[in-house]
């Protein structure tokens, strides 16, 4: 699901409940049957459980019973994660996932969050649950359906991007990495670490993180860079990577240095929103390690491709990133 401005307009236009108190009072005693709760013995094995992965099938088979038992344990232990405990239970009992549908209990869980979520989100979610109870809505319920805040937008975007990234990683592990030699795998792991360090620096330092949607913006950039990383490997594997000459590599490096220096020499320290020159310096250092890790990996896995071609390819990608800051500072 993509959480756009249009989506928020839709979510906020749903019929909300102006007075939620009568509904909350009506369901205050709603509860699940005792047989749905984890036993004392089961609780002993739930300390580090993950209801999110079991419920959504993220790198694990979907197991609603396992998700339910874990979510009850998290709820009891007051685990404060968005996709755990009460919220997973809310989805399970609304959708009837492995249990008898119990929307009164789901509403009870929603009412318990009245003071911890945005007012519009709370009333919208309660109205949504009421519509499902009345048979006016047949779609599966998800905690992200009624979000109105930038904070929850970020959480929901992050969840979906995380699931997508895991699927891509699993496909890569099975279809590409499995063909690597031990030496190639060792080199690739160094590259992957450098990639993760660069992506973390890029998404934290070079994205405007002002405003309530900052978590979503950060997640979007992480996803862009992770996809570019895997697509770059796939292009090399398929022999479709861009090729460059030694002269083009030299020209690319000169252009990168020119763009970078103009940013650093700018009189203003803050370049775009929350992004500062110091943050770009930090990210640039991580990018240099990332580029060098690509060159070293390519020597082992793709010996027929000159190092200068690999270096030029990734230098050009970095130039594109930095030019956005050059434009924002008014320099050309």
N, C-alpha and C positions, 0 to 999 in steps of 0.2 A: 504494500500500500504506500502511495506517495502522499505525504501530508503537505498540501499546498495551501496557498491563501484561499483558493476556491473551496478546498475541503473545510477550512475553518469557517468560512461563510456558511457552508451547508450545516456544519455541526452546530453553529450558534443560532441557526434559524429553526432548528428543531423545536417542537413544543416543549418548553420547560415548565416545571411546576413551581408556581409562585410560593405556595405554602407546602413545604415538604413534611412538616411536623405530623400531620394526621397519618401519612403513610408510615413514617418511621415509628410512630406509637403503635400502629397496627401490627407491625412485624417485629417489634422489639423482643418478643419471646420465641421467634421462629428459630428453629435449630435443625440440624441434620439428625437422622436416626443414629443411635449409638453404634450400630454395626458398621457405619461409615468411618468411624474414628479409629486411629491407630491404637493397637494394644500396647501395653507396657513393654512387652517384648519387642514389638516392632519399633517403638520409639528409640530403643537402644541402638538401632542401626540407621537412624535418620539424622544423626548429628550434622553431617556434611552433605545432606541430600540436596538435589537440584530439581525443584518442581517445575521450573521454567523449561529446562531441556526435555524433561519427560512429557510435559504437556504439549509442547510445540513440535516435538520430534527433532530437536536440534542436535545432530550427531548421535542421537539415541533413537530407538524405535519409540513411537508414541505409546505411552503406557499411562492411561488415565488413573488407574488404581495407584500406581507408584507416585504419580503427580499429586493425587488427592492426599495420600498419607503424608507425603512430604510437606504439602501446603498446610495441612492441619498442624503438623509439628512446628513449622515456621510461624504460623499464626499464634500458637501457644507461646512460642519463644520471643514473639514480637520482633521478628526479623523485618527490618525496614528496607526492603527492596521492592521496587515497583512491580516486578514480575515474579512475585512469590506470595506465600501466605494467603491473605484475604483476597487479593485480586485474582489469583489463580483459582481459588475456591469459588469466587463470584462467577467466573467463567464456567467452571465445571457444573455448578448447580443451575445456572441459567440454561446452558446447552444440554444438560442431562448427559454429560460425558461419563459413561460408566456408572451412573447413579440415577435414581429417580429425580426428575426435574423438580427443583424446589426454589422457585423464584422468590418466595417470601424470605428464605434464608439469604439469598443473594442480595435482596434489598436491605436486609438487616446489616449485612457486611458493608454495603454502600453507605448506609446511614451512620455507621460507626466512623466513617471517614469524613463526615460533614465539615469538621473544622480543619482538615488537613489538605483539602483540595480546593481548587478555585470554585467559587459559588456557582457560576454558570455550568461548570463541569459537573458538579454534584447534582444540581437540579436536572440537568440534561440527562445524566446517567439514570437517575431515578425515573424520569419520564420514559426513557428508553425501556427500562425493565418493566414498567407498567404496561407499555404497549405490547411487549412480548407476552406478558401475563394475559392480556386481553385478546391475544391472537392477531393483533394489528401489525406485528412485525414477525417475519418468518426467518430472517437472516440469522446466522450464528452470531452470538454476542462476543465482543472482544473489548477489553478494557480501554483500548485506544479509539473505540468508536466515537466517544463523546468528548474527546479532549478539546480544551479551549485555550490552554496556557502554553506559552513558549517552552516552559520547563517540560511539560508532558509531551509536547511535540518532539523535543529533542530525545526524550527517552524512547518514544515509539519509533522514531527514525533510526535511532541507534540499534534498537532491537532488530528491526527488519534488515538493516545493513549487516549486522552481525551474522544473522542467519544466512544471508546471501553469500557473505564472505566465507563462511564455513563450508557451504556447498561447493564453492569454487576451489577452496583449499583441498577438500576431500577428492574432488575430481582430479586436481593436479597431482596429488599424492599417488592416486591410483593409476593414472594414465601417463604421467610424465616422469615424476621423481622415481618411480619404480624402475625406470630404465637406466638410471644413473649408476655409474660405478661408485665404489666406496670413496675414492678420491674426489669425484665430482660431487657427491652428496656432502662431503665435509666442506668443500668450497662453497656449495650452495647454501649451507646453513650459516656460514659467515656472511654471505650476501643477504640472506633473509633477515639476519639480525641488523645489518646495516640499513636494510630497507625499512624495518620496523622503527628503528631509531630516527631515520629521516622523516618518515610519515608522522611520527609522534611530534617531532619538532615543527614540521610544516603545518600540521593541523592546529597546533597550540600557539605557534608564534606568528604565522603569516596569514591567518584568517581573522577577520574582524569579529571579535567575540563579544561585542557590546550587544545589549538587548536580550530579551528573554528567549530568543530563538538560537542562542549561541551554541547550545549542545547539538542542535540539528545541523547547524552550519559546520561544526567540527566533524560530526559524523559523516556528512556529505563529502567533505574533503578527504577524510580517511578512506572512504569508499572509492573515490576517484583515483587516489594514489595506489591503493591496493589492486584495483582492477588494472591500472596501467602496468604495475609490476608483473602480474600474471600474463597479461597480454604481450608484454615485451618478451617474456620467456617463450611463450607460444610462437611468437613471430620468428624468434631465433630457431626454435625447434623445426619450424616449417620452412625455413630458409627464406622468409619474407621480410626480414628486418631491413631497414634502410641501410644502405652502404655509403660510406664517405671516404674521401681521399685524405692523405696526410695534410695536404694544403687546406682542405675544408675544415679539418679538425683544428688547425692553427687559427683559421679565420673565426671559427666558432668560439674558441677560447678567448680571442681578442675581443670579440663582441660581448661575451659574457663579462669580461673584466670591465669593459666600458660601461655597460648597463649597471653593473654592481657598484662601481665607483661613483657614478652619478647619484645613485640612491644614498650611499654612505656620506657623500659630500653635501647632500641637501641640508639647508639651514634648519629645517624643521625636524625634530627628533621623531615625532609621531607622523607616520606616513598615511595610514588609512585606518580609521577607527581606532582599534586598540593596538595596531601593529606599529612597532617602533624599529628604529635602525638597529638597535642592539639585538632585537629578536631576529632580525634578518641575518645579522652576523652569526648568531648561534646556529640558525638553520643552515646557513651556507657551509659551515664547518661539517655538519652532519651530511649535507649533500656531497661534499668532496669525498668523504669516506664511502658514501653510497656509490658514487661514480667509480671510485677505485676498486671497490668490491666487485662491481660489474666487470671491469676490465680483467681482474684476476680470475673470476669465474669463467669468463668467456675463453680465456687462454686454455683452460682445461677441457671445457665442454665443447667449445666451437673453435678449435685451433686454426681453422681455415679462414677465420675472420680476423683481420688485423686489429690490434688494440686501438689504433687511432680511429678506426671506424666506430667501434663501440663507444669510445670516449666522446666523439663528435655527436653521436646519436643522443646520448644523455645530456650533453652540454646544451644542445639545442632545446631540449625539453625544459631545462632549467632557465634558459634565456626567456622562454615564453612565460614562465611563472613570474620572473622578476620584472618583465616589461610592464606588467600590470601596476607595479608600484611606481615605476618611473613615470607612467602616465598620470597616476594619482597625485604625484608631487608637482605636476605641471611642467616637468622637464621633458625634452625630446631627444 
